[in-house]
Amino acid sequence: MDLRHIRYAITIARAGSLRRAAALLRVAQPTLSEQLRALERELGVELFSRSPSGVQLTEAGEVFLAQATVAVDALGRAATAARGKGRTARLGVADGLGDVAARLLAQLQQARLRMAPMGTAEQLVSLMDGTLQAGLGYAPGSLPRGVARVLVHRSPVRALLPRDHELAAYVRLPLAALAGEPLVMPESEAVAGARRFLEAFVRHRLHPRLGPSAATHDTVVAMVGEGAGYALCVREGVPVPERLAFVPIEEEVPPIEVVLLWNRQANVQDVVSAARHLARSG
């Protein structure tokens, strides 16, 4: 039995007509019709009843395609697993997420993973072209086709300031008080991060003062410690020097969301399961 004919029948059932199925499959409609008839002859039953308005599954067709769909999906997963057997998957890790990556890897001692420092935008490109199988990054605004994501960690935005700064005494710090201070951002995620933080100010008709940029999140922490300004991009819970303090923001600011991204065709279900477990465990 030709697997291609079965896949064609599944597409016809989902499309509801030979014409639409032929367009989806990019084959000529007469060719598709002939291959469907060949499958029906081999099975000895009619899978579809034809009418001018389209096609409908017969009772025999419903029974056959219900089982055939499961079998085809299982075969696809088996082929993907076989192609990935023994290969080392690449895991992209965005700047500032080393602690999350360490917690993820602690659950994957048997997995063959190679870490690759890589910004979120670069991860998306590499996931689409297949040079990267999965990545830890900051939640993008949208996902390209073929890339999936799961939320791993959500962190409320806090202002990171020197403890001896006058604003560090606030129980909840208003954005208006921060607007006049220089905001330090990492270059690695500056575009996405700055947009999120700046929008919070703009919603309250405030104009934040942008300070110096830093090469990495670690450099951001060091610059805040040296009095260069404050930061909003460092997640609370990340170790910082004792001389620095996290202060809650009074207004609502979208949280920092860390996500696992992966290519839907990649054999990384163990990584996805570990990320989901990490999310549940907090």
C-alpha positions as CSV (number, residue, x, y, z in Angstrom):
1,M,0.0,0.0,0.0
2,D,1.5,3.3,-1.1
3,L,1.9,5.7,1.9
4,R,1.6,8.7,-0.5
5,H,-1.9,7.6,-1.5
6,I,-2.9,7.4,2.2
7,R,-1.6,10.9,2.8
8,Y,-3.4,12.1,-0.2
9,A,-6.7,10.6,1.2
10,I,-6.1,12.3,4.5
11,T,-5.7,15.7,2.8
12,I,-8.8,15.2,0.7
13,A,-10.8,14.4,3.9
14,R,-9.5,17.5,5.6
15,A,-10.0,19.8,2.5
16,G,-13.5,18.5,1.7
17,S,-13.0,18.5,-2.0
18,L,-10.6,17.1,-4.6
19,R,-10.0,20.6,-6.1
20,R,-8.9,22.1,-2.7
21,A,-6.8,19.1,-1.9
22,A,-5.1,19.1,-5.3
23,A,-4.2,22.8,-4.7
24,L,-2.8,22.0,-1.2
25,L,-0.8,19.1,-2.5
26,R,0.2,20.9,-5.7
27,V,-0.8,18.0,-7.9
28,A,-3.2,17.9,-10.9
29,Q,-6.8,17.1,-9.9
30,P,-7.1,14.3,-12.4
31,T,-3.9,12.7,-11.0
32,L,-5.2,13.0,-7.4
33,S,-8.5,11.5,-8.4
34,E,-6.8,8.5,-10.1
35,Q,-4.5,7.9,-7.1
36,L,-7.6,8.0,-4.8
37,R,-9.3,5.4,-7.0
38,A,-6.2,3.2,-6.9
39,L,-6.2,3.3,-3.1
40,E,-9.9,2.4,-3.1
41,R,-9.4,-0.5,-5.5
42,E,-6.6,-1.8,-3.3
43,L,-8.8,-1.6,-0.2
44,G,-11.9,-2.9,-1.9
45,V,-14.1,-0.1,-0.5
46,E,-15.1,3.4,-1.4
47,L,-13.6,6.0,1.0
48,F,-15.6,9.0,-0.3
49,S,-18.9,9.7,-1.8
50,R,-18.6,12.2,-4.6
51,S,-21.0,15.1,-5.4
52,P,-20.8,18.4,-7.4
53,S,-20.3,20.2,-4.1
54,G,-17.4,18.1,-3.0
55,V,-16.6,14.8,-1.3
56,Q,-17.7,13.2,2.0
57,L,-16.3,10.3,3.8
58,T,-18.2,7.1,3.7
59,E,-18.6,5.0,6.8
60,A,-15.7,2.8,5.6
61,G,-13.7,5.9,4.9
62,E,-14.2,7.2,8.4
63,V,-13.1,4.0,9.9
64,F,-10.0,3.6,7.7
65,L,-8.8,7.2,7.9
66,A,-9.2,7.4,11.7
67,Q,-6.7,4.6,12.0
68,A,-4.6,5.6,9.0
69,T,-4.1,9.2,10.4
70,V,-2.7,7.8,13.7
71,A,-0.4,5.4,11.8
72,V,0.9,8.1,9.5
73,D,1.6,10.5,12.4
74,A,3.4,7.8,14.3
75,L,5.5,6.9,11.3
76,G,6.4,10.6,10.9
77,R,7.5,10.8,14.6
78,A,9.5,7.5,14.2
79,A,11.3,8.9,11.1
80,T,12.2,12.1,12.9
81,A,13.5,10.2,15.9
82,A,15.6,8.0,13.7
83,R,17.2,10.9,11.9
84,G,18.0,12.5,15.2
85,K,19.4,9.4,16.9
86,G,22.9,9.9,18.2
87,R,23.1,13.5,17.1
88,T,23.9,16.3,19.4
89,A,21.2,19.0,19.5
90,R,22.2,22.7,19.7
91,L,20.5,24.8,22.4
92,G,20.8,28.5,21.9
93,V,20.9,30.5,25.1
94,A,20.2,34.2,25.2
95,D,22.4,36.6,27.3
96,G,21.3,36.7,31.0
97,L,19.7,33.2,31.0
98,G,22.7,31.1,32.1
99,D,20.9,30.3,35.4
100,V,17.8,29.1,33.6
101,A,19.9,27.0,31.2
102,A,21.7,25.4,34.2
103,R,18.5,24.4,35.8
104,L,17.2,23.0,32.5
105,L,20.4,21.0,31.9
106,A,20.3,19.6,35.4
107,Q,17.2,17.6,34.3
108,L,18.8,16.4,31.1
109,Q,21.9,14.6,32.2
110,Q,21.4,11.9,29.5
111,A,20.6,14.4,26.7
112,R,23.2,15.3,24.1
113,L,23.1,19.1,24.0
114,R,25.6,21.7,22.9
115,M,25.1,25.2,24.3
116,A,25.4,28.1,21.9
117,P,25.3,31.7,23.1
118,M,22.7,33.4,20.8
119,G,20.2,36.2,21.0
120,T,16.5,35.5,20.7
121,A,16.2,37.0,17.2
122,E,19.2,35.0,15.9
123,Q,17.7,31.8,17.5
124,L,14.5,32.3,15.5
125,V,16.4,32.5,12.2
126,S,18.6,29.5,13.1
127,L,15.5,27.4,14.2
128,M,13.8,28.1,10.9
129,D,16.9,27.0,8.8
130,G,17.5,23.9,11.0
131,T,21.0,24.9,12.3
132,L,19.5,25.2,15.8
133,Q,17.1,22.7,17.4
134,A,16.0,24.6,20.5
135,G,16.7,27.8,22.3
136,L,16.2,29.7,25.6
137,G,15.3,33.3,24.9
138,Y,13.0,36.2,25.8
139,A,9.4,35.9,24.6
140,P,9.2,37.3,21.0
141,G,6.2,39.2,19.8
142,S,5.4,36.6,17.2
143,L,6.7,33.2,16.0
144,P,7.6,32.1,12.5
145,R,5.9,29.1,11.1
146,G,7.4,25.8,12.2
147,V,8.7,27.2,15.5
148,A,6.9,26.4,18.8
149,R,7.4,27.8,22.3
150,V,6.6,27.2,25.9
151,L,6.8,29.7,28.8
152,V,9.6,28.6,31.2
153,H,9.8,31.5,33.6
154,R,8.0,34.8,34.2
155,S,9.7,37.5,36.3
156,P,8.1,40.8,37.4
157,V,10.1,43.8,36.3
158,R,12.1,45.4,39.2
159,A,14.4,48.4,39.2
160,L,18.0,47.5,40.0
161,L,19.7,50.3,41.9
162,P,22.6,50.9,44.3
163,R,21.3,50.4,47.9
164,D,22.6,53.9,48.8
165,H,20.6,55.5,45.9
166,E,17.8,57.7,47.2
167,L,15.3,55.9,45.0
168,A,16.2,52.5,46.6
169,A,14.3,53.7,49.8
170,Y,10.9,53.5,48.0
171,V,8.7,50.5,48.9
172,R,7.2,50.8,45.3
173,L,9.0,53.0,42.9
174,P,6.9,55.2,40.5
175,L,8.1,55.4,36.9
176,A,8.0,59.1,37.1
177,A,10.8,59.0,39.7
178,L,12.8,56.7,37.4
179,A,12.3,58.8,34.2
180,G,15.0,61.3,35.0
181,E,17.6,58.6,35.8
182,P,19.8,57.0,33.1
183,L,18.4,53.5,32.0
184,V,21.2,51.0,31.4
185,M,20.4,48.3,28.8
186,P,22.3,45.3,27.4
187,E,23.2,45.5,23.7
188,S,22.3,41.8,23.3
189,E,18.5,42.3,23.9
190,A,18.4,46.1,23.7
191,V,15.9,46.4,20.9
192,A,13.2,44.0,22.2
193,G,13.9,45.0,25.9
194,A,13.9,48.7,25.3
195,R,10.7,48.6,23.4
196,R,8.9,46.8,26.2
197,F,10.3,49.1,29.0
198,L,9.9,52.3,27.0
199,E,6.2,51.5,26.2
200,A,5.6,51.3,30.0
201,F,6.8,54.9,30.3
202,V,5.0,56.2,27.2
203,R,1.7,54.8,28.5
204,H,2.0,57.2,31.4
205,R,3.2,60.1,29.2
206,L,6.7,59.9,30.5
207,H,10.0,60.2,28.6
208,P,12.7,58.0,30.1
209,R,16.3,59.0,29.9
210,L,18.4,56.4,28.1
211,G,21.8,55.8,29.6
212,P,24.9,53.9,28.4
213,S,24.5,50.4,26.9
214,A,26.4,47.4,28.0
215,A,27.7,44.4,26.2
216,T,26.0,41.9,28.4
217,H,23.6,41.5,31.3
218,D,26.6,41.0,33.6
219,T,28.1,44.3,32.5
220,V,24.7,46.0,33.1
221,V,24.9,44.8,36.8
222,A,28.5,46.1,37.0
223,M,27.6,49.4,35.5
224,V,24.7,49.9,37.9
225,G,27.0,49.1,40.7
226,E,29.4,51.8,39.5
227,G,26.6,54.4,39.5
228,A,26.0,54.6,35.7
229,G,22.2,54.4,36.2
230,Y,19.5,51.8,36.9
231,A,18.4,48.7,35.1
232,L,15.0,47.0,34.4
233,C,16.3,44.0,32.4
234,V,17.9,42.0,35.3
235,R,15.6,39.3,36.6
236,E,15.0,39.4,40.4
237,G,16.5,36.2,41.8
238,V,19.7,36.6,39.7
239,P,22.6,37.0,42.1
240,V,23.8,40.6,42.3
241,P,26.3,42.2,44.7
242,E,25.1,43.1,48.1
243,R,25.5,46.8,47.4
244,L,22.6,46.6,44.9
245,A,18.9,46.2,45.5
246,F,15.8,45.3,43.5
247,V,12.9,47.7,44.0
248,P,9.3,46.9,42.9
249,I,7.7,49.3,40.3
250,E,4.4,51.0,41.3
251,E,2.9,50.9,37.8
252,E,2.1,47.7,35.8
253,V,5.0,46.8,33.5
254,P,4.9,43.7,31.3
255,P,6.9,40.9,32.9
256,I,10.2,39.5,31.6
257,E,9.2,36.2,30.0
258,V,11.7,33.4,29.4
259,V,10.6,30.8,26.8
260,L,11.9,27.6,25.3
261,L,11.8,27.8,21.5
262,W,12.1,24.8,19.3
263,N,11.8,23.6,15.7
264,R,8.7,21.5,15.5
265,Q,10.5,18.9,13.3
266,A,13.4,18.5,15.7
267,N,13.7,15.5,18.0
268,V,13.9,17.5,21.3
269,Q,10.8,16.3,23.2
270,D,13.0,15.5,26.2
271,V,14.1,19.2,26.3
272,V,10.5,20.4,25.9
273,S,9.3,18.1,28.7
274,A,12.2,19.4,31.0
275,A,11.2,23.0,30.2
276,R,7.6,22.3,31.1
277,H,8.6,20.6,34.3
278,L,10.8,23.7,35.1
279,A,7.8,26.0,34.5
280,R,5.6,24.0,36.8
281,S,8.3,23.9,39.6
282,G,8.7,27.7,39.4
